[in-house]
Amino acid sequence: MAHRYDLVVRGGNLADGTGAPVREADIAVEGGRIAAVGAIAGSGREEIAAKGLLVTPGFVDIHTHYDGQATWDERLAPSSWHGVTTAVMGNCGVGFAPVKPQDHGRLIELMEGVEDIPGAALHEGLRWNWQSFPDYLDTLAARRYDIDLCAQLPHGALRVFVMGERGAKLEPAMPEDIAEMRNLASQAIRAGAVGFSTSRTLNHRTVKGDPTPSLRATEAELMGIALGLKDAGSGVVEMISDFDTPDQASEFAMIRRLIEASGRPLSLSLAQSHGGPEGWRSLLGLIEGAATQGLPIRAQVAPRPIGVLYGLQASLNPFSLLPCYRAIADKPLAERLVALRDPALRRRVLDEAAAASGSARRLMAFDRMFALGTRPDYEPAREKSMASIAARESREPAEVAYDHLLEDEGKTFLFAPFANYAHFNLDACGEMIGNAHTVMGLGDGGAHVGLISDGSFPTYLLSHWGRDRAQGRFDLSWLVKRQTADTARAVGLLDRGIIAPGMKADINVIDFDKLTLEAPIMAFDLPAGGKRLLQRARGYRATIVSGAPIYCDGEATGALPGRLVRGPQAGPAIN
């Protein structure tokens, strides 16, 4: 009698995560693991017909910010809507553990400022039934999720926990502070953190405008923490730093010394600056040079522009800082629409826009501002910008933007890229994606909820770079590998990211021809009625975690097989 499996995914076009050519195959699942791949004679207690559909490993997203949401929500959306089956949070040096009770508000202010997560939602949602990082992991481990979750130790929280007010005010760490951070970092890794993250960028500030606590951390402090990871024998380092300064070489030399001393893998955020469009090449060159010398270093890169969504429902719109708009900014959307449709207020807004300067003027970069549309276009032609439309129609760019904001009852968005779009195309992104020393990341799922909706990066990577782009497309099987095996291995998860016997049964079944991003919407479903941008996709026929379908045709099944993953995971030998 033929074996009966828990699940069989039957007859799909398999891109198995290794980069091998797509082939037709069945996948049998038993006990949450892949039991067999090929022509499966046995039946499944449950079967998914995948003939003509793309079948991939579940996507591994190594750059998210579900640190708060994971304590109150069982669904890690929007990431789980985009084929992600494992999410790594705690990036950019921000998070909520370790923490002393008197610092709860401080960490909320930091997360609200750096990652645009409403403070009211965090105050309402966080239960703070932890102090140490191991306690925080225990809290997460007691919960169930739709997808798996990994946590990193955030530098900001660690520094404030050890140094208190001195740490928040960027004072240098004393030797005894560094010794304690080293010990706590080792403790966190041994308890199950997959790594440590830090931020050294001036762009990261608290909601009050104060710099992130880790901004000026000395090499001695960073070295102490890195050696804490070495003491524990595992863990990766994730870092964001400002490299567009004359100190780029010395900053990178310091990073090299951290890796050489600790032996721990490190990733750096990499994007094209509009102010210096070719600057990213020099940083990538430094990374390539170090990697070819055997250092475990990669650049985290994005598949599309990094930018903000302006709208009447968003945290900002081009007119947010104008006095006449600020006078109505706190009114409900319906009332603002009535006011903005009044010709007299319209004229005042446009007059103030014409006279604006400073920060108010910077919000109105109409030459790089586009209507996102109902089918989002993340590689719009320059001719579609507000400024270009205005020139063709002999109007002011502010007027064109104003009219777009009023469409669809004020629920539309304008897309304003601020990185990766210096030349009004994604050629630089293509070069970064194709480089052997990069890894996909930077989607920030769970963060920037009022301005950015980039948790959809995995869907965009496959649909745009594997199908829709007119030039420079990549082999689909190779793209799948980039979002599965490559990302999993970057954080030490060797038990997933490839469809092979013995591997974790995290699987996507995709109608690739129909894989499409929907337009973002603003939902008001966070604690305390907080708002967040959510973006769904069409084309995911099934997403499976540990052998259990969690979404079928975009609808939740009710299954919650996701768990906290503690530390690196060993995988089976794969031929």
C-alpha angles and dihedrals in degrees: 000000000000117000116262114222130197091243138001123195100203129214102338129157097255123213094180100195096255095092091248117143116282111265136177112257146148121235121210120200129197129169093357092302133097107260101182142355125202130040102358114201096185124079130237130234081230124024132192116202105222102167108147092007129113114247119197140163114269112275119256113213111195098184116061138125107217091134093121101027091054090064094059109018129067094198117067094206139195090031095053089055089062101056095269111147098169124038126188114208135180095073129154094032095284129117144107107269143109093030141156117218093249090058100055093102093046093056091047090052090050094050092044092051100041100036104024095236110152111258092215090057091050093047089050098040105040114086095188094212090153141061108175123056092245088054089052091051090050089054090053092044090058091059132077125224141182090244137022120272133205125190134210127202108251118222095215093058093041093051094049091046092055101034105026114194091359090060094048090050092054095245115162115269115247121227091259090051091052092049091053092047090051091052094047092047090053090047092052093049092048089050092055112278109145092212152321128272133200140178127215099170128115088218091073111083139150119257086263091057098254117141119258109270093242096054097105101026108151125238088251091058094046090045091052091053093044089052088052087061089048089051089055092046098231145047137100129241121229117193139176117193140164108256098166092094135087087258093068094110094048092046091052092045088056090050090051090054091052091054094043093051098042102031089217121139115250134196127198127201112246129190139149112262116217089215092056106019096184098041093096089067094065093051091047088049090055090049092049091050093051093044094051088054089058102263114140099236133135139173118238109223139181130229097224143018118308106227148132132260114230119201146132088262095042127089089258142018128184091267100043095113097046113109095231092052094044088058090066100027095106095051120105114270094254091054093047090052091054090049095046092050090058107105093220095055090042090057092048092050092050092046092050090046090055091052097041123123139175117014093355090056092047090060088060102063090145094170087070100037123101139177104255094209134201090287100042117236111203095174101050121171117251088245089067095062120114089246094051093047090049092051092052092047096041091240136123115267090231089058092052091049091046091055093048091053091057095054121107091019092300096306098113125104136219116215116221113183115205099175138029093026106079093128097036093254139077098242091117090052089052091054091049093047091050096050117108092222098057134084129199115258146109096099092128095205109194094023140086085032096169098044114021134046105186101134083099092071094111092056091046093048092059100036099042102033096034101041122357108046113099094218137018098030120164131226106274096226090052091050090052089053089052092058097038123026095022096050093041092053092046089068099034099260100140095161096071143036096069131075103229136120112287095022122119110274099242106143141166124206108198136184090217096189089058098039102131139158116234121216115272118256131197113243126189099208104115120108113286088023092290117172130235137175113245127189125188131193135216123220103052103122093179140355115198128195120190089344095307120112107233098176130025118186089344096307123114114245094204093246115133106188094146119116141175108273111217113213130313118343127218118227136207122267108269121202 
